[in-house]
Structure formats: structure tokens, C-alpha cells
């Protein structure tokens, strides 16, 4: 995502402590305290300009949402949407999503969303894809037993790779959409990228994949 640099963005994020968590590791295992309730926590890794995460928070007040976006000049656009919305069930982390296990305790997250992640098309870069096995291991660690990843992309190659990666990891592909916008799926919230791609007729792919249930001994640790 190419966005004009906003030299003032970092300062604005740092000042917006109602919505932005500057030291997310400090809240590891305590995110429900941050929100002031015991609602489930859903995390979007790569929240972009924030349309998806803010609209999900608006539609589902019974869930707490956390968007993670590493690009400061992009994250500040999400912040603007959060401020305008006035919602209390959404927070923002301006950091790299590959470090999620540093920010959330084991089983603290109910669901992970990956929307239009960088496809890293060269095979030598496959370890950078957010559906690579090392990332899956981190997601599994922070998710509840049997937790799910909901993944959307316009990139067929990345989608096929991700389906294989999920399956090889032992995940269950609960539902797969090969052309989301021509399906009967209800409640879809489009990201900015999705709106752009679908408007020009590009196919949107989606999958809901679940990790195996954790053994009782593991879940009691």
C-alpha cells in the first residue's frame, strides 16, 4: 500500500491514547481490562485504512476489536475513522503483526482476520506471507481452542497457497468462497481494497479455517 508520508501521524497516534495502544505488550493477558468488559476479542492483522475493523465494531457491539497496522501514515487513517465513530469496542496497534504472540496471551483472542495481505508472489518470499506456517503457529498460540482465521484476498495464487498452508498445518477449511460477491454470503464488510478490486470486476476469495481443538492438558496450562 503506497501512501503519502504524513510526518505528523506518529505524534497524533501517540496522543490518541483512548484508541491507540503504544505499548501493547503491557496489556498481554489483560485486554478485557483495557476494554472494561469480558467480551470476546477479534484481531485484524493489517487493518489498512480501517474500514473493515471499524464497521465490524459498529455491527457487532458484543465483540471487542483490535486492528494492527504497521504503517504509521496508514494507521492514522484508521484512527480518524475510530474517532469519528465514537465506538468503545475498537482499539488500534501501530506495530508489526508478526509479533502477535508478544501482545496476546495464550487463548486470549477469539478470531483472527487477514484481509488482502501482501501476496509476496516470489516463491523465495513465501516465509513472509501471513499464512505461512510460522505465522499460523503464532495465531494458534493466541487463539482460543479451535479458533478461526477468516481470510480474504483478490490474489488467486495467495489464496491457493493459503488453502494448502492451512490444510498442511492440520486446520479445517470450514467454508470456502471462490467468488464471494456472487455468493449468498451475508454480512460481508468490504475493505477499501476490496471495494476497489470488486468495482473493476476482480474475483474476491474468502475462507474460514479453524485450528484443531487443543487437548485438555494443553488448554489447562
BELKA-V294623 format. One record per residue. SS is DSSP state (alpha for helix, beta for strand, coil for the rest). PHI is phi in degrees with one decimal (999 if undefined). BURIAL is I if it has 16 or more other ideal C-beta (glycine too) atoms within 10 Angstrom, else O. Layout:
ss: (SS/SS)
phi: (PHI/PHI)
burial: (BURIAL/BURIAL)
This chain:
ss: (coil/coil/coil/coil/coil/coil/coil/coil/alpha/alpha/alpha/alpha/alpha/alpha/alpha/coil/coil/coil/coil/beta/coil/coil/coil/alpha/alpha/alpha/alpha/coil/coil/coil/alpha/alpha/alpha/alpha/alpha/coil/coil/coil/coil/beta/beta/beta/beta/beta/beta/coil/coil/coil/coil/coil/alpha/alpha/alpha/alpha/alpha/alpha/alpha/alpha/alpha/coil/coil/coil/beta/beta/beta/beta/beta/beta/coil/coil/coil/alpha/alpha/alpha/alpha/alpha/alpha/alpha/alpha/alpha/alpha/alpha/alpha/alpha/alpha/coil/coil/coil/coil/beta/beta/beta/beta/coil/coil/coil/alpha/alpha/alpha/alpha/alpha/alpha/alpha/coil/coil/coil/coil/coil/beta/beta/beta/beta/beta/beta/beta/coil/coil/coil/coil/coil/coil/coil/alpha/alpha/alpha/alpha/alpha/alpha/coil/coil/coil/coil/alpha/alpha/alpha/alpha/alpha/alpha/alpha/alpha/alpha/alpha/beta/beta/beta/beta/beta/beta/beta/beta/beta/beta/beta/coil/coil/alpha/alpha/alpha/alpha/alpha/alpha/alpha/alpha/alpha/alpha/alpha/alpha/alpha/alpha/coil/coil/beta/beta/beta/beta/beta/beta/coil/coil/alpha/alpha/alpha/coil/coil/coil/coil/coil/coil/coil/coil/coil/alpha/alpha/alpha/alpha/alpha/alpha/alpha/alpha/coil/coil/coil/coil/coil/beta/beta/beta/beta/beta/beta/coil/coil/coil/coil/coil/alpha/alpha/alpha/alpha/coil/coil)
phi: (999/-96.0/-132.9/-60.0/-62.9/-116.4/-61.4/-90.2/-63.7/-60.1/-66.1/-64.0/-62.1/-63.9/-83.6/-97.1/-68.6/-66.3/-114.4/-107.5/-103.9/-79.8/-124.1/-61.8/-62.2/-67.5/-102.5/-56.3/81.8/-131.8/-66.2/-66.6/-66.3/-59.2/-81.4/77.3/-155.4/-111.8/-73.6/-62.2/-113.3/-114.3/-122.3/-107.1/-98.4/88.0/-81.1/57.0/-85.0/92.6/-61.1/-66.0/-66.2/-71.4/-69.8/-63.1/-63.9/-69.1/-76.3/-128.7/-65.0/-83.8/-124.5/-95.5/-117.8/-129.2/-99.8/-117.1/-141.9/-82.9/-81.1/-59.8/-69.7/-90.6/-58.4/-67.1/-70.1/-63.1/-56.5/-58.2/-67.3/-63.9/-61.4/-62.6/-71.4/71.3/-71.4/-100.1/-109.3/-145.1/-135.1/-133.1/-116.6/-96.6/-157.6/-87.0/-68.5/-70.2/-100.8/-58.7/-68.0/-82.6/-105.8/-127.9/-77.0/-60.4/73.2/-83.9/-108.6/-88.5/-160.3/-117.6/-108.9/-124.0/-118.8/53.4/-67.9/-57.5/-74.3/40.2/-66.0/-73.6/-58.7/-70.7/-102.6/-60.9/-69.4/-90.9/-69.7/-69.6/-108.6/-69.0/-58.0/-65.3/-68.6/-59.0/-61.5/-66.2/-62.4/-59.6/-64.1/-87.4/-82.9/-62.8/-57.0/74.3/-61.8/-118.4/-109.8/-109.5/-124.3/-131.4/-160.3/-100.5/-95.4/-61.6/-61.9/-65.5/-64.6/-62.8/-59.9/-67.3/-58.7/-65.6/-63.0/-59.6/-64.6/-65.1/-78.8/97.9/-81.3/-99.7/-84.7/-72.9/-148.0/-132.1/-117.8/-91.2/-153.8/-54.5/-76.9/-109.0/-103.1/-98.0/-64.2/-110.3/82.8/-70.8/-105.6/-83.3/-81.6/-60.4/-61.5/-60.6/-61.1/-66.1/-67.8/-68.0/-66.6/-99.3/90.2/-71.4/-77.7/-110.0/-104.4/-146.7/-146.1/-112.6/-123.2/-114.2/-75.2/-62.7/-62.7/-75.9/-62.4/-56.7/-63.4/-71.4/-70.9/-90.3/-69.2)
burial: (O/O/O/O/O/O/O/O/I/O/O/I/I/O/O/I/O/O/I/I/I/O/O/I/O/O/I/O/O/O/I/O/O/O/I/O/O/O/I/O/I/I/I/I/I/I/I/I/I/I/I/I/I/I/I/I/I/I/O/I/O/O/I/I/I/I/I/I/I/I/I/I/I/I/I/I/I/I/I/I/I/I/O/O/I/O/I/O/I/I/I/I/I/I/I/O/I/I/O/I/O/O/I/I/O/I/I/I/I/I/I/I/I/I/I/I/I/O/I/I/O/O/O/O/O/O/O/O/I/I/I/I/O/O/I/I/O/I/I/I/I/I/I/I/O/O/I/I/I/I/I/I/I/I/I/O/O/I/I/O/I/I/I/O/I/I/O/O/I/O/I/O/O/O/O/O/I/O/O/I/I/O/O/O/O/O/O/O/I/I/I/I/I/I/O/O/I/O/O/O/O/O/I/I/I/I/I/I/I/I/I/O/O/I/O/O/O/O/O/O/O)
